[in-house]
Amino acid sequence: MKLSYEDRNGHLYTIVYMKADYEPWWQFEGWQQWIQTEETFETKEQFEAVLQQKLQHFRSIYQHEAVKEDKYWAFWSDNEMCYCDSCDDDVQIYHGIIAMQTTDLKEF
């Protein structure tokens, strides 16, 4: 994962969208393979504006939302499931948004 911009305060602002069968705050080993998009922003203002747009977009599509630590959002619908061979059952698909600053990047 490449991160390329730091603002004058040394902060980097990134929004990650992932789609997986678990909420984004779990970040299980290999979670990066589920990243759909990653956007990096030059200023906190740009970052916050795009984050709010994304959250509103996902809220308009999905029936359910959960938030953790004000930087992880999970969205899902009751009808979006997939079959898990190892569990021998259907599992919920989650659309996760992760909003990060430089200090949050230890997971990468």
N, C-alpha and C positions, 0 to 999 in steps of 0.2 A: 504494500500500500504506500503510495507516494503522498507526501504532504509537503506543500511547497511555499506557503505564504505565512508570514508572521507579521502582525501589525506592529505599530510603534512600541507597544508594551510587551512585545514578545509573545502575544497570544495568537493562536491559530484557531479558526472557527470552522467546524466541519459538521455536516449533516449526512448521516448514513441511513439508507433505506435497505432493510433486509426482509426477506420473506422466508419463513421457516416454520417448523412444527413446534416451536417454543417461543416464548416472549423474549424480546431483545436483551433484557437485563441479565439473563442467564449466561450469555456468552460462553457456551460450552466450548470445549476444545474444537478447533476447526470452524468456529462460527463465521469466520470471514468468508468462507465459501458460499454463504447464503446472501452476501451483499449484492444488491441489485444496482444501486447507484451510490455514489459518494460525491458530495459537493463541498468545496472549500471556498471560504469567503474572505475578502480583504478587510472588512470591517465588521464590528459587532452589530451595527445597524443593518447591514445587508443580511447577515446571518439570521438575525431575529425576524426580519421581514419575510424571508423565504421560509423559515421555520413555521411561522404563523400561517402562511399560505398552504404549506404542505399539510399541517394539522387540520386546517379547515377542509381541504380537499379529501383527506382520509375520513374525516367525520361525516362528510356528505355521502360517502360510499358505504361505509361499514357500520353495522348496528351496534357494535360493542367497542369500548375503549377502556384501557387501564394505563395508569401513569405511575412511574416509580422514580423517585429522587429528582423530579423535575427535569430529567434529561433522557428518559426512556419512555416511549409511548408504544403500546401494542393495540392494534385494531384487528377486528375479525368479524365474520358473519357466520351465523349458524350453519349455513349451507356450504361453506368452503372447507372441505375435509379431504384427506387423502388416506390411502390404506398404508399401514405400516406392517411390513412383513415380519419384522422381529417382534412386534407387539401382538401381531395377529388381530389387529383392530384398526378402526378409523381413528385418525388424529386430526386435531384442529390445525388449520393453517393460520399463522399470525403475520401481519404486516407490521414491521417494527421500524420506528424512527428513533435514532440515537443522535442527540445533539451534544457535541463535544468541544471542549477547549483544550489547549495544549496540555494542561495538567491531567486531563482524562485519558491521554493517549497511551498510558502504560499497557492497556489491553492489546495493543496492536503489535 
